Amino acid sequence: MRVAQFSIPMHGKKIINEGGMRAWSDQFLLDRFANDALDPSELAWFRACQEQWKPGSVLGAIRCLVGADLRDGLHQIQCPALLLHGDSSPFIPVAVMADLHARLANSSFQVYRNAKHGLPFSHGEQCSRELRRFLDRQQAKNDCSAS
């Protein structure tokens, strides 16, 4: 279960080397959010924040995430887990999240249509509702087991 199946580190490094953090930030915004998912002021805020990130930190984080394979330890996670995922994430295919869901004994999985990687920002209300339902289900289970 690799996070991505293509060479993000090399692609990111090329963008940063050729165009700087502004070019990388612009590309990352396209990868994170579907068109019109955020209003212009929100996009401007994300752009300004991302442009402040250090290139070495960005590339190091990408290398770490892309190289991560956590399958062997997933069986140890017993707590409830809510997995929310966009169907159009360029970084993590839905199949990877479905595999994660299958490996986590106590997980719930929701895929959002027309959503990329910035799901909590682009689909905040939907994610909040799903989180509330998830927490309510967990509370109901706890109430029943305490009786």
Backbone torsions as a table, in degrees:
resi	resn	phi	psi	omega
1	MET	NA	84.5	176.8
2	ARG	-87.3	147.3	-178.7
3	VAL	-64.0	-40.0	-179.0
4	ALA	-141.5	156.2	-177.7
5	GLN	-109.4	20.8	178.8
6	PHE	-141.3	176.5	-170.4
7	SER	-88.4	72.6	177.6
8	ILE	-60.3	-44.5	-177.5
9	PRO	-58.4	-43.1	-179.3
10	MET	-69.6	-39.5	178.7
11	HIS	-63.8	-46.7	179.0
12	GLY	-63.1	-41.1	179.3
13	LYS	-63.2	-41.5	179.3
14	LYS	-63.4	-45.1	179.9
15	ILE	-61.8	-45.7	-179.5
16	ILE	-64.1	-44.5	-179.2
17	ASN	-64.4	-38.2	-175.9
18	GLU	-85.6	-34.1	-173.6
19	GLY	-126.3	-1.8	-179.9
20	GLY	80.1	-176.4	-176.9
21	MET	-67.2	-28.2	177.7
22	ARG	-63.1	-45.3	179.3
23	ALA	-64.5	-41.5	178.2
24	TRP	-63.5	-44.6	-179.7
25	SER	-60.6	-43.9	179.1
26	ASP	-60.1	-43.1	179.0
27	GLN	-67.5	-41.6	-179.2
28	PHE	-63.9	-36.9	176.8
29	LEU	-62.7	-40.4	177.3
30	LEU	-63.6	-36.4	-179.9
31	ASP	-75.6	-29.5	-176.2
32	ARG	-81.9	-37.9	-168.7
33	PHE	-127.9	136.4	172.8
34	ALA	-66.8	156.5	178.8
35	ASN	-53.7	137.0	177.4
36	ASP	63.6	16.8	178.3
37	ALA	-71.8	-30.2	179.8
38	LEU	-126.2	154.3	176.1
39	ASP	-79.9	164.2	-175.1
40	PRO	-56.1	-35.8	-179.7
41	SER	-68.7	-35.9	176.8
42	GLU	-67.3	-43.2	177.2
43	LEU	-61.9	-40.1	178.8
44	ALA	-62.6	-39.1	178.2
45	TRP	-63.8	-47.8	178.4
46	PHE	-59.8	-45.6	-179.5
47	ARG	-58.4	-48.7	-178.4
48	ALA	-61.4	-42.1	178.7
49	CYS	-64.9	-48.5	-177.2
50	GLN	-63.1	-35.4	-179.1
51	GLU	-67.4	-18.2	179.0
52	GLN	-84.0	-14.5	-179.0
53	TRP	-66.4	148.1	179.9
54	LYS	-81.6	133.0	-179.0
55	PRO	-53.7	-43.4	-179.4
56	GLY	-63.3	-36.8	178.6
57	SER	-67.7	-42.6	179.5
58	VAL	-62.0	-50.0	-177.7
59	LEU	-66.7	-36.1	177.0
60	GLY	-64.9	-42.9	178.5
61	ALA	-64.5	-41.6	178.8
62	ILE	-61.4	-47.5	179.6
63	ARG	-58.9	-41.8	-179.1
64	CYS	-64.7	-46.5	-177.8
65	LEU	-68.0	-43.9	-177.9
66	VAL	-66.0	-33.2	-178.6
67	GLY	-86.6	-2.3	-175.6
68	ALA	-75.8	132.1	173.2
69	ASP	-135.6	100.5	-171.8
70	LEU	-103.3	11.2	-174.6
71	ARG	-54.2	-41.6	-173.5
72	ASP	-63.5	-25.7	-177.4
73	GLY	-100.4	-4.4	-174.9
74	LEU	-64.1	-29.7	-179.7
75	HIS	-63.9	-18.8	-179.7
76	GLN	-77.6	-17.7	-178.6
77	ILE	-81.4	114.0	-177.5
78	GLN	-110.1	-15.3	-177.9
79	CYS	-73.4	156.9	177.3
80	PRO	-60.9	141.4	179.8
81	ALA	-133.6	133.9	176.3
82	LEU	-107.5	120.1	180.0
83	LEU	-108.5	114.5	177.4
84	LEU	-113.6	132.7	-173.1
85	HIS	-149.1	142.8	175.4
86	GLY	-85.6	142.6	-178.2
87	ASP	-73.8	-8.9	-175.6
88	SER	-120.9	22.6	178.3
89	SER	-64.5	126.0	177.5
90	PRO	-79.0	-6.6	-175.6
91	PHE	-101.2	-39.8	-175.3
92	ILE	-127.6	108.5	178.9
93	PRO	-63.5	150.0	177.9
94	VAL	-55.8	-36.7	-179.8
95	ALA	-60.5	-34.2	177.7
96	VAL	-66.9	-42.6	178.3
97	MET	-68.0	-37.0	177.1
98	ALA	-63.5	-38.9	177.1
99	ASP	-65.3	-41.8	176.9
100	LEU	-59.9	-45.7	178.0
101	HIS	-58.1	-44.0	-179.4
102	ALA	-65.1	-29.6	-177.4
103	ARG	-87.0	-18.1	178.5
104	LEU	-94.7	116.8	-172.1
105	ALA	-61.3	-29.2	-172.4
106	ASN	-127.8	56.2	-176.4
107	SER	-119.2	155.1	171.2
108	SER	-118.2	146.1	-173.2
109	PHE	-134.8	128.0	179.0
110	GLN	-132.0	127.4	176.1
111	VAL	-106.5	133.3	179.7
112	TYR	-105.0	129.4	179.4
113	ARG	-72.1	146.7	176.8
114	ASN	57.2	36.5	179.9
115	ALA	-125.3	140.5	178.1
116	LYS	-100.9	-141.7	-171.5
117	HIS	-84.7	-19.8	-178.3
118	GLY	-91.8	38.7	-172.8
119	LEU	-48.9	-48.2	-177.8
120	PRO	-62.4	-22.2	180.0
121	PHE	-92.2	-41.8	-177.4
122	SER	-80.4	-24.5	-178.0
123	HIS	-131.0	43.3	-174.3
124	GLY	-57.7	-44.0	-178.7
125	GLU	-65.4	-44.1	178.8
126	GLN	-63.8	-42.7	178.9
127	CYS	-63.9	-40.0	178.9
128	SER	-62.9	-43.2	178.2
129	ARG	-62.6	-43.1	-180.0
130	GLU	-66.1	-39.9	176.9
131	LEU	-63.0	-42.4	178.8
132	ARG	-61.4	-44.3	178.0
133	ARG	-61.6	-43.4	179.3
134	PHE	-60.6	-48.0	-179.8
135	LEU	-65.0	-38.5	177.0
136	ASP	-62.9	-41.3	177.3
137	ARG	-62.6	-40.9	179.5
138	GLN	-66.1	-40.4	178.8
139	GLN	-64.5	-42.6	178.8
140	ALA	-62.1	-40.2	177.3
141	LYS	-63.6	-42.4	179.5
142	ASN	-65.6	-39.9	178.4
143	ASP	-63.2	-41.7	179.9
144	CYS	-67.1	-40.0	-177.3
145	SER	-74.7	-23.2	178.9
146	ALA	-79.7	-18.1	-178.2
147	SER	-76.6	NA	NA
